[in-house]
Amino acid sequence: MTDLKAGIYRHYKGRDYKVLCEARHSETEEEMVVYQCLYGDYSIWVRPKAMFVENVEVDRQVVPRFRFIGDAL
């Protein structure tokens, strides 16, 4: 697995998340990212790493789905 820097990321829709760690799916061995919402119920989520680091198109501009904004508090 290539390391994804732990810290705070901003989703392209504007909300902030804290990357906790990377993991691997037990059946497929797909690389995953474990992260926590920094709003609402502060729930913990998992998403395929390939999707976490991909770019998306917003208003005809290509932007990162999640953009690193700083080290964890």
C-alpha positions, 0 to 999 in steps of 0.5 A: 500500500502506498501511504496516504498522509493521515490528517484532515481532508476537505471533501469537494462538497465542503465538509471536513474529514479526518483520515484515521488509517488505511486498511485492506479488504479481507476478501478482495485485498482492496486498499481502503481508507478509514476516516471520520466525519468532523461534523454531526455524529462524527461517524467513522466510514470506509471508502476504497482508496482509489475512490478517495484519492481520485479526481472528480469533475465539478462545474467543468473543473477537475478537482480532488474528491478529498483535498489534504488541508492539514495535520490532525488536531 
